[in-house]
Amino acid sequence: MIVILIIQAFLFGFIANYVANEKNIDSGFLWGFFLGIIGLLVVIGLPAKEKEKAPIVKQVVNTVDHKVATKTREEILEEHMDDGSNMFVTVFIIIVSVVVIASVLASISPN
């Protein structure tokens, strides 16, 4: 029984860590490990952080941004349409987590 709980804690910790890394958040494993599915849902609900750039990279990017013409609406939509794969992975992880929890609860409940 305790082994299953430990495995479940690590499983949710690693899943929450994966989701947190996709959002550039550092504390995903702790949320998942200590709070399980609730921690995973918290990590999913947290806003993504922008990655820090080195000062020289910021300067170059700002210079390039001023020289580049504005993008059309279609180009912006195409860029954001590619983000659907991350949502698919998140939904898949939640479904797998629910199945694992249901199977654990079914195995420990008396008949």
N, CA, C and O of each residue as an XYZ file, in Angstrom:
444
protein
N       0.817     -1.185      0.000
C       0.000      0.000      0.000
C       0.870      1.262      0.000
O       0.659      2.168     -0.807
N       1.841      1.311      0.906
C       2.708      2.490      0.991
C       3.573      2.613     -0.261
O       3.897      3.718     -0.694
N       3.942      1.471     -0.839
C       4.756      1.492     -2.061
C       3.964      2.138     -3.197
O       4.511      2.912     -3.983
N       2.677      1.815     -3.277
C       1.833      2.395     -4.323
C       1.726      3.900     -4.146
O       1.768      4.640     -5.129
N       1.588      4.364     -2.919
C       1.498      5.798     -2.661
C       2.799      6.522     -3.015
O       2.780      7.633     -3.545
N       3.914      5.883     -2.719
C       5.211      6.487     -3.060
C       5.379      6.553     -4.575
O       5.831      7.563     -5.113
N       5.011      5.465     -5.260
C       5.100      5.452     -6.726
C       4.188      6.532     -7.307
O       4.575      7.248     -8.231
N       2.988      6.644     -6.765
C       2.044      7.658     -7.234
C       2.599      9.063     -7.000
O       2.470      9.927     -7.867
N       3.211      9.299     -5.847
C       3.782     10.619     -5.555
C       4.877     10.964     -6.554
O       4.921     12.081     -7.069
N       5.763     10.009     -6.829
C       6.830     10.267     -7.805
C       6.265     10.435     -9.209
O       6.749     11.269     -9.975
N       5.253      9.658     -9.550
C       4.640      9.763    -10.872
C       4.060     11.167    -11.077
O       4.330     11.811    -12.091
N       3.268     11.633    -10.117
C       2.705     12.973    -10.241
C       3.796     14.032    -10.172
O       3.686     15.071    -10.823
N       4.845     13.787     -9.394
C       5.952     14.728     -9.340
C       6.629     14.889    -10.686
O       6.906     16.008    -11.117
N       6.898     13.768    -11.355
C       7.567     13.834    -12.657
C       6.650     14.416    -13.733
O       7.111     15.164    -14.595
N       5.367     14.083    -13.693
C       4.440     14.640    -14.677
C       4.308     16.151    -14.485
O       4.346     16.910    -15.453
N       4.154     16.579    -13.247
C       4.044     18.015    -12.971
C       5.347     18.733    -13.326
O       5.321     19.876    -13.784
N       6.480     18.071    -13.117
C       7.763     18.658    -13.483
C       7.862     18.846    -14.994
O       8.371     19.864    -15.462
N       7.377     17.867    -15.758
C       7.399     17.977    -17.219
C       6.563     19.176    -17.667
O       7.010     19.985    -18.480
N       5.352     19.281    -17.131
C       4.473     20.392    -17.503
C       5.102     21.720    -17.086
O       5.049     22.693    -17.837
N       5.694     21.765    -15.898
C       6.319     22.994    -15.411
C       7.516     23.393    -16.282
O       7.719     24.576    -16.554
N       8.298     22.419    -16.713
C       9.434     22.737    -17.575
C       8.974     23.312    -18.905
O       9.638     24.185    -19.463
N       7.842     22.834    -19.421
C       7.302     23.387    -20.656
C       6.888     24.850    -20.473
O       6.894     25.625    -21.429
N       6.531     25.221    -19.242
C       6.106     26.586    -18.937
C       7.227     27.412    -18.323
O       7.003     28.563    -17.950
N       8.431     26.849    -18.210
C       9.601     27.527    -17.636
C       9.364     27.877    -16.163
O       9.688     28.978    -15.718
N       8.790     26.918    -15.408
C       8.541     27.064    -13.975
C       9.430     26.063    -13.243
O       9.616     24.943    -13.720
N       9.984     26.451    -12.089
C      10.965     25.613    -11.405
C      10.375     24.606    -10.422
O      10.983     23.558    -10.205
N       9.228     24.874     -9.822
C       8.775     24.067     -8.691
C       7.725     23.017     -9.044
O       6.919     22.660     -8.185
N       7.705     22.518    -10.256
C       6.670     21.583    -10.673
C       6.706     20.253     -9.946
O       5.659     19.722     -9.578
N       7.894     19.707     -9.733
C       7.998     18.406     -9.082
C       7.408     18.441     -7.674
O       6.690     17.525     -7.274
N       7.708     19.487     -6.935
C       7.210     19.582     -5.559
C       5.691     19.642     -5.511
O       5.070     18.998     -4.665
N       5.089     20.409     -6.413
C       3.625     20.480     -6.466
C       3.042     19.093     -6.697
O       2.146     18.663     -5.970
N       3.546     18.394     -7.704
C       3.009     17.079     -8.036
C       3.293     16.043     -6.971
O       2.439     15.202     -6.687
N       4.476     16.082     -6.372
C       4.858     15.077     -5.388
C       4.000     15.181     -4.127
O       3.494     14.175     -3.629
N       3.841     16.393     -3.618
C       3.134     16.547     -2.347
C       1.613     16.628     -2.478
O       0.898     16.248     -1.552
N       1.106     17.120     -3.618
C      -0.336     17.306     -3.746
C      -0.991     16.407     -4.797
O      -2.212     16.434     -4.952
N      -0.205     15.620     -5.512
C      -0.769     14.680     -6.476
C      -1.494     15.365     -7.615
O      -0.962     16.290     -8.229
N      -2.718     14.912     -7.904
C      -3.489     15.446     -9.027
C      -3.809     16.919     -8.811
O      -3.874     17.681     -9.776
N      -4.010     17.329     -7.570
C      -4.292     18.744     -7.295
C      -3.063     19.590     -7.633
O      -3.186     20.670     -8.211
N      -1.888     19.098     -7.271
C      -0.661     19.808     -7.618
C      -0.451     19.886     -9.118
O       0.005     20.908     -9.631
N      -0.781     18.810     -9.827
C      -0.674     18.820    -11.285
C      -1.613     19.860    -11.881
O      -1.236     20.586    -12.800
N      -2.824     19.932    -11.363
C      -3.782     20.926    -11.857
C      -3.318     22.349    -11.543
O      -3.535     23.266    -12.334
N      -2.681     22.526    -10.390
C      -2.132     23.849    -10.050
C      -1.053     24.243    -11.049
O      -1.031     25.376    -11.530
N      -0.156     23.305    -11.363
C       0.924     23.600    -12.309
C       0.354     23.907    -13.693
O       0.843     24.800    -14.385
N      -0.673     23.171    -14.092
C      -1.295     23.430    -15.392
C      -1.917     24.828    -15.410
O      -1.898     25.507    -16.436
N      -2.459     25.247    -14.286
C      -3.101     26.556    -14.214
C      -2.146     27.728    -14.070
O      -2.545     28.872    -14.285
N      -0.893     27.472    -13.710
C       0.064     28.564    -13.555
C       0.402     29.180    -14.909
O       0.484     28.465    -15.907
N       0.599     30.490    -14.956
C       0.985     31.121    -16.220
C       2.441     30.794    -16.558
O       3.285     30.650    -15.674
N       2.705     30.684    -17.840
C       4.066     30.398    -18.293
C       4.949     31.626    -18.117
O       4.508     32.759    -18.312
N       6.206     31.384    -17.743
C       7.170     32.472    -17.604
C       7.983     32.565    -18.884
O       8.261     31.560    -19.538
N       8.357     33.786    -19.228
C       9.226     33.965    -20.387
C      10.649     33.598    -19.990
O      11.086     33.862    -18.870
N      11.360     32.985    -20.929
C      12.741     32.622    -20.659
C      13.602     33.868    -20.645
O      13.440     34.769    -21.468
N      14.524     33.899    -19.690
C      15.433     35.037    -19.577
C      16.462     34.984    -20.704
O      16.990     33.922    -21.033
N      16.729     36.126    -21.274
C      17.747     36.223    -22.315
C      18.958     36.962    -21.746
O      18.828     37.801    -20.855
N      20.111     36.639    -22.267
C      21.315     37.346    -21.868
C      21.203     38.796    -22.331
O      20.534     39.064    -23.329
N      21.841     39.740    -21.632
C      21.718     41.160    -22.006
C      22.100     41.446    -23.453
O      21.437     42.243    -24.116
N      23.152     40.810    -23.951
C      23.567     41.076    -25.329
C      22.525     40.540    -26.308
O      22.281     41.139    -27.356
N      21.913     39.409    -25.959
C      20.873     38.849    -26.816
C      19.668     39.772    -26.832
O      19.060     39.966    -27.885
N      19.306     40.350    -25.685
C      18.185     41.282    -25.631
C      18.444     42.489    -26.531
O      17.552     42.956    -27.239
N      19.677     42.979    -26.491
C      20.010     44.146    -27.287
C      19.913     43.815    -28.773
O      19.370     44.603    -29.547
N      20.432     42.658    -29.177
C      20.386     42.261    -30.584
C      18.940     42.034    -31.023
O      18.540     42.463    -32.105
N      18.168     41.363    -30.185
C      16.775     41.090    -30.530
C      15.998     42.392    -30.671
O      15.214     42.542    -31.608
N      16.202     43.330    -29.759
C      15.505     44.617    -29.854
C      15.885     45.358    -31.127
O      15.029     45.970    -31.766
N      17.154     45.312    -31.500
C      17.605     45.963    -32.722
C      16.956     45.321    -33.935
O      16.480     46.015    -34.833
N      16.938     43.989    -33.959
C      16.345     43.275    -35.085
C      14.843     43.520    -35.135
O      14.281     43.686    -36.217
N      14.188     43.545    -33.980
C      12.740     43.756    -33.937
C      12.348     45.098    -34.549
O      11.315     45.196    -35.211
N      13.155     46.124    -34.337
C      12.828     47.429    -34.884
C      12.986     47.464    -36.394
O      12.335     48.264    -37.066
N      13.847     46.603    -36.938
C      14.101     46.599    -38.375
C      13.129     45.707    -39.135
O      12.943     45.886    -40.339
N      12.508     44.753    -38.457
C      11.617     43.816    -39.125
C      10.235     44.445    -39.277
O       9.724     45.092    -38.363
N       9.649     44.243    -40.440
C       8.302     44.772    -40.663
C       7.301     44.016    -39.806
O       7.563     42.884    -39.400
N       6.174     44.620    -39.533
C       5.165     43.949    -38.722
C       4.602     42.752    -39.459
O       4.520     42.737    -40.687
N       4.217     41.754    -38.692
C       3.690     40.530    -39.272
C       2.219     40.692    -39.593
O       1.508     41.481    -38.971
N       1.780     39.928    -40.578
C       0.367     39.953    -40.915
C      -0.405     39.107    -39.909
O       0.174     38.309    -39.172
N      -1.691     39.292    -39.895
C      -2.552     38.547    -38.969
C      -2.451     37.047    -39.222
O      -2.455     36.263    -38.273
N      -2.362     36.639    -40.477
C      -2.277     35.225    -40.830
C      -0.976     34.598    -40.309
O      -0.984     33.460    -39.840
N       0.126     35.328    -40.387
C       1.402     34.806    -39.891
C       1.354     34.598    -38.383
O       1.870     33.604    -37.872
N       0.739     35.527    -37.678
C       0.623     35.407    -36.223
C      -0.253     34.216    -35.869
O       0.082     33.452    -34.964
N      -1.366     34.047    -36.566
C      -2.250     32.910    -36.305
C      -1.549     31.585    -36.584
O      -1.725     30.625    -35.833
N      -0.762     31.520    -37.644
C      -0.044     30.283    -37.966
C       0.962     29.933    -36.874
O       1.130     28.759    -36.544
N       1.631     30.932    -36.313
C       2.586     30.671    -35.239
C       1.891     30.092    -34.012
O       2.408     29.169    -33.382
N       0.737     30.624    -33.676
C       0.036     30.174    -32.483
C      -0.699     28.864    -32.704
O      -1.015     28.170    -31.737
N      -0.973     28.513    -33.927
C      -1.625     27.231    -34.202
C      -0.673     26.075    -33.913
O      -1.125     24.971    -33.609
N       0.629     26.305    -34.000
C       1.606     25.262    -33.718
C       1.650     24.902    -32.239
O       2.177     23.844    -31.896
N       1.120     25.734    -31.350
C       1.150     25.479    -29.917
C       0.157     24.408    -29.485
O       0.148     24.034    -28.312
N      -0.672     23.905    -30.379
C      -1.671     22.900    -30.041
C      -1.068     21.591    -29.581
O      -1.715     20.852    -28.839
N       0.155     21.275    -29.997
C       0.776     20.010    -29.597
C       1.045     19.995    -28.093
O       0.932     18.941    -27.468
N       1.397     21.134    -27.497
C       1.620     21.183    -26.056
C       0.321     20.929    -25.298
O       0.330     20.264    -24.263
N      -0.782     21.446    -25.797
C      -2.068     21.217    -25.154
C      -2.439     19.741    -25.243
O      -2.994     19.180    -24.298
N      -2.134     19.111    -26.374
C      -2.425     17.689    -26.541
C      -1.662     16.867    -25.509
O      -2.229     15.963    -24.895
N      -0.384     17.175    -25.314
C       0.430     16.447    -24.338
C      -0.137     16.640    -22.938
O      -0.197     15.687    -22.161
N      -0.547     17.845    -22.607
C      -1.107     18.126    -21.286
C      -2.391     17.341    -21.049
O      -2.568     16.745    -19.987
N      -3.280     17.337    -22.025
C      -4.536     16.595    -21.888
C      -4.256     15.105    -21.784
O      -4.895     14.411    -20.993
N      -3.315     14.605    -22.568
C      -2.957     13.192    -22.521
C      -2.423     12.817    -21.137
O      -2.782     11.768    -20.601
N      -1.580     13.653    -20.561
C      -1.017     13.386    -19.238
C      -2.126     13.365    -18.184
O      -2.104     12.525    -17.283
N      -3.079     14.266    -18.285
C      -4.184     14.287    -17.324
C      -5.014     13.021    -17.440
O      -5.391     12.436    -16.425
N      -5.306     12.587    -18.660
C      -6.106     11.372    -18.853
C      -5.379     10.163    -18.283
O      -5.989      9.339    -17.602
N      -4.085     10.048    -18.551
C      -3.309      8.932    -18.016
C      -3.297      8.979    -16.494
O      -3.398      7.942    -15.838
N      -3.176     10.168    -15.935
C      -3.167     10.305    -14.478
C      -4.486      9.859    -13.865
O      -4.497      9.182    -12.837
N      -5.584     10.230    -14.484
C      -6.896      9.835    -13.972
C      -7.057      8.322    -14.046
O      -7.602      7.711    -13.127
N      -6.587      7.715    -15.133
C      -6.670      6.261    -15.267
C      -5.825      5.582    -14.195
O      -6.258      4.589    -13.610
N      -4.635      6.097    -13.930
C      -3.766      5.513    -12.903
C      -4.423      5.627    -11.531
O      -4.415      4.668    -10.759
N      -4.984      6.778    -11.226
C      -5.644      6.954     -9.930
C      -6.836      6.013     -9.806
O      -7.037      5.396     -8.760
N      -7.621      5.901    -10.866
C      -8.787      5.017    -10.822
C      -8.368      3.571    -10.618
O      -9.013      2.838     -9.868
N      -7.299      3.154    -11.276
C      -6.851      1.766    -11.115
C      -6.290      1.523     -9.713
O      -6.488      0.445     -9.152
N      -5.595      2.506     -9.140
C      -5.088      2.364     -7.782
C      -6.236      2.296     -6.791
O      -6.223      1.465     -5.883
N      -7.235      3.169     -6.955
C      -8.381      3.147     -6.055
C      -9.181      1.861     -6.196
O      -9.690      1.334     -5.207
N      -9.295      1.352     -7.418
C     -10.031      0.101     -7.630
C      -9.299     -1.082     -7.008
O      -9.929     -2.025     -6.528
N      -7.979     -1.032     -7.017
C      -7.207     -2.165     -6.479
C      -7.189     -2.168     -4.942
O      -7.011     -3.225     -4.336
N      -7.370     -1.002     -4.306
C      -7.324     -0.980     -2.844
C      -8.707     -0.992     -2.201
O      -8.816     -1.167     -0.987
N      -9.764     -0.808     -2.989
C     -11.109     -0.797     -2.395
C     -11.572     -2.226     -2.160
O     -11.310     -3.108     -2.977
N     -12.263     -2.459     -1.038
C     -12.755     -3.799     -0.748
C     -13.899     -4.178     -1.694
O     -14.679     -3.331     -2.128
N     -13.973     -5.479     -1.998
C     -15.022     -5.953     -2.922
C     -16.308     -6.197     -2.230
O     -17.284     -6.597     -2.865
